[in-house]
Amino acid sequence: MKFLRFVSVMGLVLLFGSMAFAAPAKSACIDCHKKVTPGIVQQHLEGKMSKKGVDCSSCHGSEHKKSDDSRLAKMPTPETCSGCHKKQTDQFKAGKHNLAWIAASAMPMWAHQPKAVVGEGYKGCSSCHKIGVKSDTEKGTYRYGGAQCDSCHTRHSFKKSEAQDPRACQTCHMGFDHPQWEMYSTSKHGTIWQIEGKVGKRAPTCQTCHMSGGDHNVITSWGFLALRLPENDADWMNDRVTILQALGVLDDKGNPTPRLDVVKAGRVARLTKEEFQKERDKMIGICSQCHGVAYSKQQLEAGDMVVKDVDKILAEAIRIVQGLYKDNILQKPANWTFAPDLLQFYEAKSSVEQDLYLMFLEYRMRTFEGAFHMNPDYMHWYGWAPMKETLQKVKDEAEKLRAEKSAKK
């Protein structure tokens, strides 16, 4: 009898055990979507989430049942992912990528662009900045692009390996104002990675430096604009005040404006020494896993000095344009709060200000980004050299405008 009871118990254990670990039942969504979106079904079924039992309705809800009620399907958000990936979601929410939508949509030039450039179609700025969380009001307007996690873990396989590959970063981190991919991929680090591939152990990737240990925070010491407050060096601080005035963050007397709140909300600058040093120490720790601590500090401090020197060039150009406004040679547009305003970007109303915007958003960015990404050619010939060249253009254009004004008297 004892033997029979033992056999019965073991039979039940095996039965329920096999039920617990059986492959998940096929979703009712699958049969329909095999005809409508077969590629999506294939991607989902090949992914780990499908094999773990995550069903279409786990992310999209179960209200959508027919072909003509597709808008009832819910679009996932970070909260959707948080149910299984809370740690990563919390890191993301505390980090820079989460703030990408705020950083872009707060730009004054954003309001001047057609919907195709910044709107739901995601053909321009919004295509990358949609990784940032939108306000509750905007979520109702922008149906797609709400699941920020899928910017890196793309649908519908959501591979971790894809997001760990540096090439996953290149869609957004390339081109005009932030060509980090071009800088990294042609640096010594990137070259070694491309030669050795994933099996190599010598070369860091984007994720090695900016997502150390899988941290989804991606905050850096200098921030996107390479601006920090305060600055001990008086001359450098004076140059920085000039730049912040041209950004509309400080007024002509050096006092904070409402735009400072946007800078804080988007965390595009470091506003305390402690905040800067925390991120700098973190990066030194990452670099010193391969290099010596002294060498790591030396290289990062050399980058700091590049920021200082390029700020001097930009500040000189800004002061020249400020002088044109002060002397009524340039007139502030009626719908502008500040002039010059670097955050109007290509909406600038004079050639000299178009040059100023290029100095700020293209050449200065390439100078300091090239320095920190260990790419001397980008730092010098794509950044530093055109900064110097364009400063001379600004001087020449200002002199021409002053001569024209004098001739009209």
Long-range contacts (C-beta under 8 A, 24 or more apart in sequence): 23-51, 24-50, 24-53, 24-55, 27-55, 27-56, 27-57, 29-55, 29-56, 29-57, 29-60, 30-56, 32-67, 36-67, 40-155, 40-156, 43-155, 43-156, 43-157, 44-156, 44-157, 46-157, 47-156, 47-157, 47-158, 47-159, 48-157, 48-158, 48-159, 48-160, 49-157, 49-158, 54-84, 59-147, 71-143, 75-143, 75-144, 75-146, 75-147, 76-146, 76-147, 76-149, 76-150, 77-133, 77-139, 77-146, 77-147, 77-148, 78-133, 78-147, 78-148, 78-149, 80-147, 81-147, 81-149, 85-149, 88-149, 88-214, 88-216, 89-149, 89-216, 91-215, 91-216, 91-217, 92-148, 92-149, 92-216, 92-217, 93-133, 94-217, 95-216, 95-217, 95-218, 95-219, 96-217, 96-218, 96-219, 96-220, 96-224, 96-267, 97-131, 97-132, 97-148, 97-151, 97-216, 97-218, 98-131, 98-132, 98-133, 98-148, 99-132, 99-133, 99-265, 99-266, 99-267, 100-128, 100-129, 100-130, 100-131, 100-132, 101-129, 101-130, 101-131, 101-132, 101-133, 101-134, 101-138, 102-132, 102-262, 102-265, 102-266, 103-129, 103-132, 103-224, 103-266, 103-268, 104-129, 104-132, 105-129, 106-262, 106-265, 106-266, 107-343, 107-345, 108-248, 108-336, 108-337, 108-341, 108-343, 108-344, 108-347, 109-343, 109-344, 109-345, 109-346, 109-347, 112-347, 120-144, 120-145, 128-171, 128-172, 131-172, 163-207, 164-205, 164-207, 165-198, 165-205, 166-190, 166-193, 166-205, 166-206, 166-207, 169-206, 173-206, 176-361, 176-362, 177-361, 177-362, 177-365, 178-224, 178-365, 178-369, 179-366, 179-369, 179-378, 179-382, 180-206, 180-369, 180-373, 182-378, 183-369, 183-370, 183-373, 183-374, 183-375, 183-378, 184-373, 184-375, 186-375, 186-377, 186-378, 187-373, 187-374, 187-375, 188-374, 189-374, 202-290, 204-286, 204-290, 208-286, 209-283, 209-286, 209-287, 212-282, 212-285, 212-286, 219-267, 219-279, 220-279, 220-283, 221-270, 221-276, 221-277, 221-279, 221-280, 221-283, 222-270, 222-276, 222-307, 222-368, 222-372, 223-267, 223-268, 223-269, 223-270, 224-268, 225-268, 225-269, 226-307, 226-364, 226-365, 226-368, 227-268, 227-269, 227-270, 228-269, 228-270, 228-271, 228-276, 229-269, 229-270, 229-271, 229-272, 230-273, 233-308, 235-312, 236-308, 236-311, 236-312, 238-315, 239-311, 239-312, 239-314, 239-315, 240-311, 240-315, 242-315, 242-318, 242-319, 242-322, 243-311, 243-314, 243-315, 243-318, 243-342, 243-360, 245-318, 245-322, 245-338, 246-318, 246-321, 246-322, 246-338, 246-340, 246-341, 246-342, 246-356, 246-360, 247-341, 247-342, 247-343, 248-337, 248-338, 248-341, 248-342, 248-343, 257-338, 259-343, 299-374, 300-372, 302-371, 303-368, 303-371, 303-372, 306-367, 306-368, 306-371, 306-379, 306-384, 307-368, 307-371, 310-364, 310-367, 310-368, 310-383, 310-384, 310-387, 311-364, 313-359, 313-364, 313-387, 313-388, 313-391, 314-359, 314-360, 314-364, 314-387, 316-391, 317-355, 317-356, 317-359, 317-390, 317-391, 317-394, 318-356, 320-352, 320-394, 320-395, 320-398, 321-352, 321-353, 321-356, 321-394, 321-398, 323-398, 324-352, 324-398, 324-401, 324-402, 327-402, 327-405, 329-401, 329-402, 329-405, 330-401, 351-397, 352-394, 352-397, 352-398, 352-401, 355-390, 355-393, 355-394, 355-397, 356-394, 358-386, 358-390, 359-386, 359-387, 359-390, 359-391, 359-394, 362-386, 363-387, 363-390
